[in-house]
Amino acid sequence: MIDGVHVHSYPQNLAALDSPLVPSMMQGPLLSALVGTQILNAASASADTWCGKNYMSSLPPMPPGGNFPIPAQSNDPLLAFQCVPAIRPYLAEDTSAAVLIDSAIVYYEIANTKTIYLDSGPVSEGELVVNISLNGNTLGTTTIPLNATAYEIPFSLQGIQPQMSPYNLSCEATYNSVGQTPQTFSATASLYVLPDPPSGAVTKMDYRSGALLARPATGGSGNFEPVFPIGFYTQFDGYLSTNLSLVDELKAQGFTIIHPVPTFSNMTAFLDVVDRMQEVGLYLMYDMRLTYMNSSSVTEQVNALKDRPNLLLWYTADEPDGTSDPLSATINAYDLIYDLDGYHPVSLVLNCQDYYWTNYAAGTDIVMQDVYMIGNNVSFSSEWDTVCTPDYGDCGCDNCVSIPAGDSQAVPPNSTLPPGPVPANSGIGSYFNIADRVSSFKNRLEVMGWQRTKAIWTVPQAFGESQYWTRLPTGEEWVVQSIMAINRGALGVVPWVDPTSDDIKASASAFAKSLPNITPFLFDSQSALRRANYVIGGIDVATWTNGLRTLVLAANTNYVNETFSWNEIGCTGVGLTVVFRSGTLETTSDGFTLGPVSSGALVLSG
């Protein structure tokens, strides 16, 4: 935090803030108002708080409020009936589509729940008759089981005229129970069937898996294919702007996206970078953090870039919960961008563990999280000389917890912790803060009924030696951060920040190059539904099964060797292939051993 603003809000090289705030060279209308009062307004509105909490020692603790409400429990079973199109958006060129139905039986009051009077016997034997209609015309009718997840009902797009505004889908379900009047349930969803854009620049969201679908970033012909976004927030001024060959290096290192960090002082250089990205096949994640609350500036930027073939998605707010931006700011920007474009999703990053999450997350398709817990004291602020609690303080990792008392195996070798047993609240951050943050975000999506329409990405720490963080992560620690998030369902990895260390860049590159062997499991809707999680000792493991093949993704969160047995996941280790390793990984017929903060991706066949 610098005068109340976290390091992630601006380039790591803060000298960039001394550069001209208005672009010195313009090409067309692009970014004519890149920076302005937004910087000053955000900083002054929250100069003495972060995540709604006082952090200066001269100020008292203050409950921040804004906590996500815990859903009320129900003694009776409830049907959480929901429907969404399988894809957003469909295009005029598409001839067929599908609707996804969720029919979970729950005992807490989440979105669109209603009491259901069940027959005796297993719930799995119950059925719903579901009808999908548009403007009173039936698109499809079928019978689905209770407790179905993403049950797909296909329909034809013939006769549905493409338009920029959404159609309103109606989904009706009937449950017939013995001795009861038929029970009815309803849900609605927005169906987007858009005209084919002349430029062909479109990114779709696959609501079956949460994946982004895009044509080749080069602008050449090709089908829509899943994209796993991996690539750094990358400082533009003084880095990308002065070395166009970096684009070629990043492509050769296996990354799929670049997220240039404003300001963009030289617009000729910016457009040269974006052009080169397209030539080599890298997607653009376009950042409007400095101006997302300025509708005129957003309008100019979106109109200038929306037809770029390699534009993957927009990025609006950078930690708006930390700076307490207006609660309507993200949704206002989101609605404006969709009015102007409609062909690309919107993203943002949230820094706080639980501060007006619903308000800020409402304005995005991709919710990113950025837990930074390496090299900082997560219990006591080295910057402000205060403790950090749910009501007070800022340690650079909001509401993060220390490793368990006595857990010496989780202590990094370069720790300054005094000799002796590890105390409670040691300040050494646990990697499970990342897992907990991603899991809590996904749980909140379910409560809000957004689990199909929004996805979670992660922002691993790739910086240090400044502010709260006394050191950079090692390359192996960077991989552990990334896998901890992917194991809980994150579908994109965008580290903060490049330039970074050679060690981190090498590890990130090796992981990126391994992803073609990993992402088919992550993006398969059925294997994603069957993801299973395990924590054995210090090893965090997730598995995805696709037919006879199982992906095992494992990260050792401890700084000692840890062993995992195939018996823990009911496998025999037959047909083992190691598709990625970080640090040391040794396999046997009984399982595998990971070295300190080592990781691996293994595929079992049969």
Beta strands, then each sheet from edge to edge (+ up, - down):
strand 1: 49-50
strand 2: 53-54
strand 3: 73-85
strand 4: 87-88
strand 5: 90-91
strand 6: 96-108
strand 7: 113-115
strand 8: 127-134
strand 9: 137-145
strand 10: 151-156
strand 11: 167-175
strand 12: 183-191
strand 13: 193-194
strand 14: 203-206
strand 15: 211-214
strand 16: 225-227
strand 17: 233-235
strand 18: 257-261
strand 19: 283-287
strand 20: 311-318
strand 21: 346-350
strand 22: 366-369
strand 23: 380-381
strand 24: 386-387
strand 25: 455-458
strand 26: 496-498
strand 27: 532-536
strand 28: 539-546
strand 29: 549-556
strand 30: 562-565
strand 31: 577-582
strand 32: 585-587
strand 33: 591-594
strand 34: 599-605
sheet 1: 1+ 2-
sheet 2: 7+ 3- 6+ 10-
sheet 3: 4+ 14- 15+ 16-
sheet 4: 5+ 13+
sheet 5: 9+ 8- 11+ 12-
sheet 6: 25+ 22+ 21+ 20+ 19+ 18+ 17+ 26+
sheet 7: 23+ 24-
sheet 8: 27+ 28- 29+ 34- 31+
sheet 9: 30+ 33- 32+
end
